[in-house]
Amino acid sequence: MYFSQNISAAACCIALFCCLLLPTLAGAQNDLTPPTAPDYSQSACWAALPFREDAADETPKGISPTRDEENK
């Protein structure tokens, strides 16, 4: 019984390997092109900037604000 359970587990692992990794190894992802690089000279390409008020300026609930945030 123990031997047959090990064989079943090994078969499942091999099947999982085939389903997840073989498409990658076969070149299925070679068709994808990488995205273009962001133009960091534009402020729209930045998630947060010191001169722009955005979500990065917010303090999460339960966290006390810093002195800089209190002086706004």
SELO-26334 format. One record per atom (N, C-alpha, C, O): atom name; residue number from 1; x, y, z. Coordinates in nm, 4 decimals, always signed. Layout:
<pts>
+------+-----+----------+----------+----------+
! atom !  nr !       xx !       yy !       zz !
+------+-----+----------+----------+----------+
!   CA ! NUM !        X !        Y !        Z !
...
+------+-----+----------+----------+----------+
</pts>
This chain:
<pts>
+------+-----+----------+----------+----------+
! atom !  nr !       xx !       yy !       zz !
+------+-----+----------+----------+----------+
!    N !   1 !  +0.0828 !  -0.1186 !  +0.0000 !
!   CA !   1 !  +0.0000 !  +0.0000 !  +0.0000 !
!    C !   1 !  +0.0876 !  +0.1255 !  +0.0000 !
!    O !   1 !  +0.0602 !  +0.2187 !  -0.0756 !
!    N !   2 !  +0.1907 !  +0.1299 !  +0.0817 !
!   CA !   2 !  +0.2795 !  +0.2452 !  +0.0896 !
!    C !   2 !  +0.3480 !  +0.2681 !  -0.0446 !
!    O !   2 !  +0.3629 !  +0.3822 !  -0.0884 !
!    N !   3 !  +0.3896 !  +0.1603 !  -0.1094 !
!   CA !   3 !  +0.4564 !  +0.1701 !  -0.2389 !
!    C !   3 !  +0.3632 !  +0.2282 !  -0.3446 !
!    O !   3 !  +0.4046 !  +0.3124 !  -0.4243 !
!    N !   4 !  +0.2386 !  +0.1842 !  -0.3457 !
!   CA !   4 !  +0.1438 !  +0.2331 !  -0.4464 !
!    C !   4 !  +0.1105 !  +0.3803 !  -0.4230 !
!    O !   4 !  +0.0852 !  +0.4526 !  -0.5194 !
!    N !   5 !  +0.1096 !  +0.4267 !  -0.2982 !
!   CA !   5 !  +0.0856 !  +0.5682 !  -0.2704 !
!    C !   5 !  +0.2024 !  +0.6528 !  -0.3203 !
!    O !   5 !  +0.1820 !  +0.7630 !  -0.3713 !
!    N !   6 !  +0.3243 !  +0.6019 !  -0.3058 !
!   CA !   6 !  +0.4409 !  +0.6750 !  -0.3547 !
!    C !   6 !  +0.4401 !  +0.6851 !  -0.5063 !
!    O !   6 !  +0.4768 !  +0.7883 !  -0.5625 !
!    N !   7 !  +0.3984 !  +0.5784 !  -0.5722 !
!   CA !   7 !  +0.3892 !  +0.5797 !  -0.7184 !
!    C !   7 !  +0.2840 !  +0.6808 !  -0.7626 !
!    O !   7 !  +0.3057 !  +0.7545 !  -0.8588 !
!    N !   8 !  +0.1708 !  +0.6849 !  -0.6936 !
!   CA !   8 !  +0.0650 !  +0.7800 !  -0.7282 !
!    C !   8 !  +0.1123 !  +0.9232 !  -0.7077 !
!    O !   8 !  +0.0844 !  +1.0098 !  -0.7906 !
!    N !   9 !  +0.1828 !  +0.9488 !  -0.5998 !
!   CA !   9 !  +0.2347 !  +1.0828 !  -0.5735 !
!    C !   9 !  +0.3377 !  +1.1219 !  -0.6796 !
!    O !   9 !  +0.3391 !  +1.2359 !  -0.7259 !
!    N !  10 !  +0.4226 !  +1.0286 !  -0.7174 !
!   CA !  10 !  +0.5225 !  +1.0562 !  -0.8199 !
!    C !  10 !  +0.4557 !  +1.0842 !  -0.9543 !
!    O !  10 !  +0.4993 !  +1.1730 !  -1.0275 !
!    N !  11 !  +0.3513 !  +1.0102 !  -0.9871 !
!   CA !  11 !  +0.2796 !  +1.0318 !  -1.1121 !
!    C !  11 !  +0.2131 !  +1.1692 !  -1.1132 !
!    O !  11 !  +0.2114 !  +1.2362 !  -1.2165 !
!    N !  12 !  +0.1589 !  +1.2111 !  -1.0007 !
!   CA !  12 !  +0.0972 !  +1.3436 !  -0.9914 !
!    C !  12 !  +0.2021 !  +1.4530 !  -1.0087 !
!    O !  12 !  +0.1770 !  +1.5531 !  -1.0758 !
!    N !  13 !  +0.3179 !  +1.4344 !  -0.9491 !
!   CA !  13 !  +0.4247 !  +1.5337 !  -0.9625 !
!    C !  13 !  +0.4723 !  +1.5445 !  -1.1069 !
!    O !  13 !  +0.4964 !  +1.6547 !  -1.1562 !
!    N !  14 !  +0.4857 !  +1.4326 !  -1.1739 !
!   CA !  14 !  +0.5285 !  +1.4331 !  -1.3136 !
!    C !  14 !  +0.4236 !  +1.4999 !  -1.4014 !
!    O !  14 !  +0.4576 !  +1.5759 !  -1.4921 !
!    N !  15 !  +0.2967 !  +1.4721 !  -1.3750 !
!   CA !  15 !  +0.1891 !  +1.5339 !  -1.4525 !
!    C !  15 !  +0.1871 !  +1.6844 !  -1.4303 !
!    O !  15 !  +0.1678 !  +1.7604 !  -1.5252 !
!    N !  16 !  +0.2066 !  +1.7282 !  -1.3069 !
!   CA !  16 !  +0.2106 !  +1.8705 !  -1.2765 !
!    C !  16 !  +0.3283 !  +1.9366 !  -1.3471 !
!    O !  16 !  +0.3143 !  +2.0459 !  -1.4021 !
!    N !  17 !  +0.4425 !  +1.8721 !  -1.3459 !
!   CA !  17 !  +0.5605 !  +1.9231 !  -1.4140 !
!    C !  17 !  +0.5321 !  +1.9409 !  -1.5633 !
!    O !  17 !  +0.5664 !  +2.0435 !  -1.6221 !
!    N !  18 !  +0.4704 !  +1.8417 !  -1.6225 !
!   CA !  18 !  +0.4411 !  +1.8473 !  -1.7662 !
!    C !  18 !  +0.3431 !  +1.9596 !  -1.7990 !
!    O !  18 !  +0.3595 !  +2.0285 !  -1.8996 !
!    N !  19 !  +0.2435 !  +1.9781 !  -1.7166 !
!   CA !  19 !  +0.1428 !  +2.0809 !  -1.7438 !
!    C !  19 !  +0.1969 !  +2.2218 !  -1.7237 !
!    O !  19 !  +0.1590 !  +2.3132 !  -1.7969 !
!    N !  20 !  +0.2840 !  +2.2404 !  -1.6265 !
!   CA !  20 !  +0.3303 !  +2.3746 !  -1.5944 !
!    C !  20 !  +0.4572 !  +2.4153 !  -1.6669 !
!    O !  20 !  +0.4694 !  +2.5301 !  -1.7095 !
!    N !  21 !  +0.5508 !  +2.3250 !  -1.6816 !
!   CA !  21 !  +0.6813 !  +2.3639 !  -1.7324 !
!    C !  21 !  +0.7052 !  +2.3332 !  -1.8789 !
!    O !  21 !  +0.7813 !  +2.4046 !  -1.9442 !
!    N !  22 !  +0.6446 !  +2.2322 !  -1.9314 !
!   CA !  22 !  +0.6711 !  +2.1972 !  -2.0705 !
!    C !  22 !  +0.6302 !  +2.3052 !  -2.1696 !
!    O !  22 !  +0.7033 !  +2.3282 !  -2.2659 !
!    N !  23 !  +0.5154 !  +2.3734 !  -2.1506 !
!   CA !  23 !  +0.4860 !  +2.4816 !  -2.2461 !
!    C !  23 !  +0.5939 !  +2.5895 !  -2.2463 !
!    O !  23 !  +0.6242 !  +2.6464 !  -2.3511 !
!    N !  24 !  +0.6511 !  +2.6176 !  -2.1317 !
!   CA !  24 !  +0.7591 !  +2.7159 !  -2.1242 !
!    C !  24 !  +0.8828 !  +2.6647 !  -2.1940 !
!    O !  24 !  +0.9470 !  +2.7376 !  -2.2695 !
!    N !  25 !  +0.9162 !  +2.5405 !  -2.1693 !
!   CA !  25 !  +1.0348 !  +2.4827 !  -2.2304 !
!    C !  25 !  +1.0188 !  +2.4672 !  -2.3809 !
!    O !  25 !  +1.1174 !  +2.4694 !  -2.4546 !
!    N !  26 !  +0.8962 !  +2.4517 !  -2.4263 !
!   CA !  26 !  +0.8709 !  +2.4317 !  -2.5685 !
!    C !  26 !  +0.8710 !  +2.5626 !  -2.6460 !
!    O !  26 !  +0.8572 !  +2.5617 !  -2.7683 !
!    N !  27 !  +0.8864 !  +2.6753 !  -2.5768 !
!   CA !  27 !  +0.8931 !  +2.8032 !  -2.6460 !
!    C !  27 !  +0.7606 !  +2.8741 !  -2.6595 !
!    O !  27 !  +0.7465 !  +2.9624 !  -2.7441 !
!    N !  28 !  +0.6631 !  +2.8378 !  -2.5785 !
!   CA !  28 !  +0.5322 !  +2.9023 !  -2.5873 !
!    C !  28 !  +0.5404 !  +3.0500 !  -2.5517 !
!    O !  28 !  +0.4573 !  +3.1288 !  -2.5968 !
!    N !  29 !  +0.6379 !  +3.0885 !  -2.4725 !
!   CA !  29 !  +0.6482 !  +3.2277 !  -2.4320 !
!    C !  29 !  +0.7405 !  +3.3086 !  -2.5231 !
!    O !  29 !  +0.7610 !  +3.4275 !  -2.4989 !
!    N !  30 !  +0.7948 !  +3.2487 !  -2.6243 !
!   CA !  30 !  +0.8823 !  +3.3218 !  -2.7160 !
!    C !  30 !  +0.8050 !  +3.4230 !  -2.7999 !
!    O !  30 !  +0.8645 !  +3.5142 !  -2.8575 !
!    N !  31 !  +0.6731 !  +3.4077 !  -2.8073 !
!   CA !  31 !  +0.5912 !  +3.4986 !  -2.8867 !
!    C !  31 !  +0.5691 !  +3.6325 !  -2.8160 !
!    O !  31 !  +0.5292 !  +3.7296 !  -2.8801 !
!    N !  32 !  +0.5940 !  +3.6390 !  -2.6874 !
!   CA !  32 !  +0.5682 !  +3.7602 !  -2.6109 !
!    C !  32 !  +0.6822 !  +3.8598 !  -2.6286 !
!    O !  32 !  +0.7997 !  +3.8233 !  -2.6251 !
!    N !  33 !  +0.6460 !  +3.9835 !  -2.6474 !
!   CA !  33 !  +0.7475 !  +4.0877 !  -2.6557 !
!    C !  33 !  +0.7460 !  +4.1666 !  -2.5256 !
!    O !  33 !  +0.6393 !  +4.1883 !  -2.4681 !
!    N !  34 !  +0.8609 !  +4.2094 !  -2.4786 !
!   CA !  34 !  +0.8634 !  +4.2851 !  -2.3525 !
!    C !  34 !  +0.8001 !  +4.4225 !  -2.3719 !
!    O !  34 !  +0.8021 !  +4.4769 !  -2.4823 !
!    N !  35 !  +0.7444 !  +4.4781 !  -2.2657 !
!   CA !  35 !  +0.6843 !  +4.6112 !  -2.2790 !
!    C !  35 !  +0.7919 !  +4.7170 !  -2.3028 !
!    O !  35 !  +0.9092 !  +4.6975 !  -2.2709 !
!    N !  36 !  +0.7493 !  +4.8277 !  -2.3588 !
!   CA !  36 !  +0.8441 !  +4.9369 !  -2.3810 !
!    C !  36 !  +0.8827 !  +4.9990 !  -2.2475 !
!    O !  36 !  +0.8046 !  +4.9973 !  -2.1523 !
!    N !  37 !  +1.0012 !  +5.0528 !  -2.2414 !
!   CA !  37 !  +1.0496 !  +5.1141 !  -2.1177 !
!    C !  37 !  +0.9728 !  +5.2430 !  -2.0904 !
!    O !  37 !  +0.9411 !  +5.3173 !  -2.1833 !
!    N !  38 !  +0.9427 !  +5.2699 !  -1.9635 !
!   CA !  38 !  +0.8726 !  +5.3947 !  -1.9318 !
!    C !  38 !  +0.9619 !  +5.5164 !  -1.9549 !
!    O !  38 !  +1.0842 !  +5.5087 !  -1.9426 !
!    N !  39 !  +0.8996 !  +5.6268 !  -1.9879 !
!   CA !  39 !  +0.9717 !  +5.7524 !  -2.0073 !
!    C !  39 !  +0.9678 !  +5.8278 !  -1.8745 !
!    O !  39 !  +0.8712 !  +5.8980 !  -1.8447 !
!    N !  40 !  +1.0735 !  +5.8124 !  -1.7954 !
!   CA !  40 !  +1.0749 !  +5.8691 !  -1.6620 !
!    C !  40 !  +1.0889 !  +6.0205 !  -1.6606 !
!    O !  40 !  +1.0894 !  +6.0803 !  -1.5530 !
!    N !  41 !  +1.1001 !  +6.0837 !  -1.7756 !
!   CA !  41 !  +1.0990 !  +6.2294 !  -1.7786 !
!    C !  41 !  +0.9560 !  +6.2816 !  -1.7643 !
!    O !  41 !  +0.9360 !  +6.4008 !  -1.7408 !
!    N !  42 !  +0.8569 !  +6.1943 !  -1.7782 !
!   CA !  42 !  +0.7167 !  +6.2312 !  -1.7619 !
!    C !  42 !  +0.6699 !  +6.1903 !  -1.6232 !
!    O !  42 !  +0.6936 !  +6.0774 !  -1.5804 !
!    N !  43 !  +0.6041 !  +6.2804 !  -1.5532 !
!   CA !  43 !  +0.5597 !  +6.2493 !  -1.4172 !
!    C !  43 !  +0.4524 !  +6.1407 !  -1.4144 !
!    O !  43 !  +0.4337 !  +6.0762 !  -1.3113 !
!    N !  44 !  +0.3819 !  +6.1192 !  -1.5249 !
!   CA !  44 !  +0.2796 !  +6.0141 !  -1.5294 !
!    C !  44 !  +0.3404 !  +5.8741 !  -1.5198 !
!    O !  44 !  +0.2695 !  +5.7787 !  -1.4878 !
!    N !  45 !  +0.4685 !  +5.8603 !  -1.5467 !
!   CA !  45 !  +0.5345 !  +5.7297 !  -1.5417 !
!    C !  45 !  +0.5818 !  +5.6927 !  -1.4019 !
!    O !  45 !  +0.6365 !  +5.5842 !  -1.3820 !
!    N !  46 !  +0.5618 !  +5.7805 !  -1.3056 !
!   CA !  46 !  +0.6065 !  +5.7561 !  -1.1686 !
!    C !  46 !  +0.4863 !  +5.7227 !  -1.0803 !
!    O !  46 !  +0.3797 !  +5.7826 !  -1.0946 !
!    N !  47 !  +0.5035 !  +5.6277 !  -0.9900 !
!   CA !  47 !  +0.3961 !  +5.5922 !  -0.8969 !
!    C !  47 !  +0.3805 !  +5.6983 !  -0.7888 !
!    O !  47 !  +0.2694 !  +5.7230 !  -0.7418 !
!    N !  48 !  +0.4900 !  +5.7607 !  -0.7492 !
!   CA !  48 !  +0.4856 !  +5.8646 !  -0.6464 !
!    C !  48 !  +0.5962 !  +5.9656 !  -0.6728 !
!    O !  48 !  +0.7064 !  +5.9303 !  -0.7149 !
!    N !  49 !  +0.5650 !  +6.0898 !  -0.6475 !
!   CA !  49 !  +0.6631 !  +6.1975 !  -0.6607 !
!    C !  49 !  +0.6510 !  +6.2885 !  -0.5382 !
!    O !  49 !  +0.5415 !  +6.3033 !  -0.4838 !
!    N !  50 !  +0.7600 !  +6.3491 !  -0.4943 !
!   CA !  50 !  +0.7537 !  +6.4304 !  -0.3737 !
!    C !  50 !  +0.6657 !  +6.5550 !  -0.3869 !
!    O !  50 !  +0.6120 !  +6.6026 !  -0.2869 !
!    N !  51 !  +0.6503 !  +6.6078 !  -0.5065 !
!   CA !  51 !  +0.5717 !  +6.7293 !  -0.5247 !
!    C !  51 !  +0.4269 !  +6.7025 !  -0.5624 !
!    O !  51 !  +0.3502 !  +6.7969 !  -0.5812 !
!    N !  52 !  +0.3877 !  +6.5761 !  -0.5738 !
!   CA !  52 !  +0.2510 !  +6.5409 !  -0.6128 !
!    C !  52 !  +0.1835 !  +6.4669 !  -0.4973 !
!    O !  52 !  +0.2425 !  +6.3758 !  -0.4393 !
!    N !  53 !  +0.0614 !  +6.5052 !  -0.4641 !
!   CA !  53 !  -0.0118 !  +6.4349 !  -0.3584 !
!    C !  53 !  -0.0771 !  +6.3118 !  -0.4206 !
!    O !  53 !  -0.1531 !  +6.3221 !  -0.5169 !
!    N !  54 !  -0.0461 !  +6.1952 !  -0.3639 !
!   CA !  54 !  -0.0975 !  +6.0694 !  -0.4176 !
!    C !  54 !  -0.1116 !  +5.9689 !  -0.3043 !
!    O !  54 !  -0.0953 !  +6.0040 !  -0.1875 !
!    N !  55 !  -0.1416 !  +5.8452 !  -0.3382 !
!   CA !  55 !  -0.1646 !  +5.7412 !  -0.2370 !
!    C !  55 !  -0.0417 !  +5.7150 !  -0.1503 !
!    O !  55 !  -0.0554 !  +5.6678 !  -0.0375 !
!    N !  56 !  +0.0770 !  +5.7443 !  -0.2005 !
!   CA !  56 !  +0.1978 !  +5.7232 !  -0.1224 !
!    C !  56 !  +0.2075 !  +5.8203 !  -0.0054 !
!    O !  56 !  +0.2845 !  +5.7972 !  +0.0878 !
!    N !  57 !  +0.1309 !  +5.9277 !  -0.0092 !
!   CA !  57 !  +0.1327 !  +6.0266 !  +0.0982 !
!    C !  57 !  +0.0384 !  +5.9901 !  +0.2129 !
!    O !  57 !  +0.0412 !  +6.0552 !  +0.3174 !
!    N !  58 !  -0.0435 !  +5.8895 !  +0.1958 !
!   CA !  58 !  -0.1411 !  +5.8514 !  +0.2978 !
!    C !  58 !  -0.0775 !  +5.7582 !  +0.4003 !
!    O !  58 !  +0.0116 !  +5.6796 !  +0.3681 !
!    N !  59 !  -0.1245 !  +5.7683 !  +0.5231 !
!   CA !  59 !  -0.0800 !  +5.6802 !  +0.6299 !
!    C !  59 !  -0.1851 !  +5.5711 !  +0.6486 !
!    O !  59 !  -0.3037 !  +5.6021 !  +0.6598 !
!    N !  60 !  -0.1446 !  +5.4439 !  +0.6523 !
!   CA !  60 !  -0.2417 !  +5.3358 !  +0.6706 !
!    C !  60 !  -0.3139 !  +5.3473 !  +0.8050 !
!    O !  60 !  -0.2589 !  +5.4011 !  +0.9010 !
!    N !  61 !  -0.4357 !  +5.2971 !  +0.8112 !
!   CA !  61 !  -0.5120 !  +5.2984 !  +0.9354 !
!    C !  61 !  -0.4368 !  +5.2202 !  +1.0419 !
!    O !  61 !  -0.3793 !  +5.1149 !  +1.0144 !
!    N !  62 !  -0.4378 !  +5.2718 !  +1.1615 !
!   CA !  62 !  -0.3712 !  +5.2043 !  +1.2727 !
!    C !  62 !  -0.2257 !  +5.2447 !  +1.2899 !
!    O !  62 !  -0.1620 !  +5.2038 !  +1.3870 !
!    N !  63 !  -0.1720 !  +5.3234 !  +1.1986 !
!   CA !  63 !  -0.0338 !  +5.3704 !  +1.2064 !
!    C !  63 !  -0.0378 !  +5.5200 !  +1.2362 !
!    O !  63 !  -0.1096 !  +5.5948 !  +1.1698 !
!    N !  64 !  +0.0386 !  +5.5635 !  +1.3352 !
!   CA !  64 !  +0.0385 !  +5.7061 !  +1.3666 !
!    C !  64 !  +0.1230 !  +5.7810 !  +1.2637 !
!    O !  64 !  +0.2276 !  +5.7320 !  +1.2211 !
!    N !  65 !  +0.0770 !  +5.9004 !  +1.2239 !
!   CA !  65 !  +0.1503 !  +5.9768 !  +1.1219 !
!    C !  65 !  +0.2842 !  +6.0281 !  +1.1751 !
!    O !  65 !  +0.3033 !  +6.0429 !  +1.2958 !
!    N !  66 !  +0.3751 !  +6.0545 !  +1.0836 !
!   CA !  66 !  +0.5042 !  +6.1112 !  +1.1200 !
!    C !  66 !  +0.4897 !  +6.2623 !  +1.1372 !
!    O !  66 !  +0.3840 !  +6.3180 !  +1.1074 !
!    N !  67 !  +0.5940 !  +6.3283 !  +1.1845 !
!   CA !  67 !  +0.5887 !  +6.4739 !  +1.2032 !
!    C !  67 !  +0.5648 !  +6.5451 !  +1.0702 !
!    O !  67 !  +0.4915 !  +6.6440 !  +1.0656 !
!    N !  68 !  +0.6243 !  +6.4971 !  +0.9642 !
!   CA !  68 !  +0.6060 !  +6.5598 !  +0.8331 !
!    C !  68 !  +0.4597 !  +6.5565 !  +0.7917 !
!    O !  68 !  +0.4090 !  +6.6533 !  +0.7352 !
!    N !  69 !  +0.3919 !  +6.4464 !  +0.8193 !
!   CA !  69 !  +0.2516 !  +6.4336 !  +0.7809 !
!    C !  69 !  +0.1611 !  +6.5194 !  +0.8698 !
!    O !  69 !  +0.0571 !  +6.5671 !  +0.8244 !
!    N !  70 !  +0.1997 !  +6.5389 !  +0.9947 !
!   CA !  70 !  +0.1203 !  +6.6225 !  +1.0846 !
!    C !  70 !  +0.1308 !  +6.7693 !  +1.0484 !
!    O !  70 !  +0.0376 !  +6.8453 !  +1.0744 !
!    N !  71 !  +0.2424 !  +6.8118 !  +0.9886 !
!   CA !  71 !  +0.2655 !  +6.9518 !  +0.9569 !
!    C !  71 !  +0.2091 !  +6.9947 !  +0.8223 !
!    O !  71 !  +0.2299 !  +7.1090 !  +0.7814 !
!    N !  72 !  +0.1399 !  +6.9082 !  +0.7535 !
!   CA !  72 !  +0.0839 !  +6.9432 !  +0.6212 !
!    C !  72 !  -0.0283 !  +7.0413 !  +0.6345 !
!    O !  72 !  -0.0871 !  +7.0819 !  +0.5343 !
+------+-----+----------+----------+----------+
</pts>
